[in-house]
Amino acid sequence: MAVKEGDKIPSASFKVMTADGPKDMTTDELFGGKKVALFAVPGAFTPTCSAKHLPGFVQNADALKAKGVDTIACTAANDVFVMNAWAKDQKCADKVVMLADGSADFAKAMGLDLDLNARGMGHRSSRYSMIVDNGTITKLNVEEAGAFEVSSAEHMLNQL
């Protein structure tokens, strides 16, 4: 069952790249005591994700922070090395925390995973965005399959 507004974020762990290499980051570390704008994409370097979704959050990072967001984070069912390469490619490392959910464990815990095995892509995350205040989901914007409308940074700005 998918999470909904008012739910607590399930406990999970991501991989993040640091100057010292990959390290774990828990949901408690990410969301505890902060307002976080999190968005999820089906895959790094995929067309909509690279052309629209991530760039929108990079371009609107200052505006989101001006509206009270402490952290902007992106998650995808990719490994930490792919997420790090994508962050460099998109020039977003200082604006967006890149969260590797390599086995889609977080996506599955959220009930927002997507089975793309038939397309050779394995289990991925659905495309969505959410505002999380101290571990509680206050806004949740889940896209219909193939769409890119409600999970954008611009839509989120209007919600804050």
N, C-alpha and C positions, 0 to 999 in steps of 0.2 A: 504494500500500500504506500502510495506517495505521501510525502510530508505535505503539510498545509500551513498557511499563516497561523501563527500562534504556537506552533510546535517548536520544541527544542531541537537543535541540530544534533544528530546522532554522533556518538563518539567514533572517531576515525583518525587515521594518520595519513599524512601526505609525505611525499619526498619533495624537498626544495633544494636548489643549488645555492651553495654559499662559497665564499672565497676559499674555504678549506675542503670543498667537495660536497657531495650530497649529504643531507641530514634529514631527520624526521621532524615534522611539525604536526602536532596534534590539533584537533579541532578546539580543544580548550585553550591552547596557546594562540590560535588564530582569532577566535571569537570572544574570548573572555574579557569582559570589561570594555569592549569596543563596539563601534558601529562599523560593520563591514559590508561593502558592496561586493558580492560574489557573483560571478557569472561562469557558466559552464558551456563548453563547446564539445561537439562530437570528436574533433581531432585537430591537433596542431597542424599548420600548413595546409589545411583544406580550404577550398575557395572562399566560402562565405565567412569562415572563421578568420582568415587572414586578410580578406579585402574589406570586411565591414565590422565584424563583432569586436575583435581585439582592438583595431585602430580607433573605434569609437570610444572605448574606455581610456585609451592613451590620450586622445585629443581632449576628452572631457574630465581628465583626472583632477585638474585644479578646481573646476566647477563643482564636482562631486565633493571634494574635500571642503570647499567653501560652504557646502550645505550640511556639514557635520559628519561626513564619512571619514573615519580614521584610516581604513585600509581598503584598497581595491585589490581583489584577488580573482584569478582565473584558474579554473580546474578543467582538466581533460584526462581521458584515459590513455595517456602517453607516459613514457618513462621520463625521468628527471633530465636526462641528457637531451631528449627531443624538446622538452619544455624550455630548457635553457637556450638551446639553439634558436627556438622560435622567439624567445624574448629578445635575443640579440638581433635577429632579423627584423623584428618589429620595433626595435629601439624603445623598449618599455620597461627594462629591468628596474629602474628607479621609480616607476609609477604604478606598476602592477606586480603583485606577488604571484609567481607562477607555481601552481600546485600540481604536482604529478600524482595522478590517481591511476597508476599503471595497470592494475587489474580491475579497475572500475569498482573497487570495494566501497568507496564513498558514494558513488552514483547508485550502487545497489542498496546501500543503507538508507539513502534518501528516497528510494523507490522511483528514481528518475533515470534508470539505466535504459539502454537501448540495445537490443539484440541485432547487430548488423553482421552476424555470421554468414548469412546468405550472400552478402556483398563482399565477403572476405576481410571484414574489418573487426570481427570479434565483438565483444561487449564494449559499449561506449557509453558516454553520458548523453542524455537528452540536452537540447539547447534550452537554457533557462537563465534567468538572473534573479537575485533576491537581495533583500536588505535584511541583515541579521544584527539585532541589537542585543549585546551581551549574551549571545548564544540562542536567542529566540528569533524565529523568522517573523518579520513584521510585514514584508511584501514578498510575494512569490510570483514570478512571471514565466510560465512554461509555454514554450512555442509548440504549435501544431507541427507535425512532421513536415519537414521541408521549408518551413516558414522562418522569417527573421523580421519580427515586428516588435513584440512586447518585451524582448530580452535586451534590447539595445540600451546603451548608456543614455541616450536622449530620452527614452521612455522613463528610465529610472530617475533622471533629473526631475522630471515632472512629478514623480511620486514623493520626492523629498520636500 
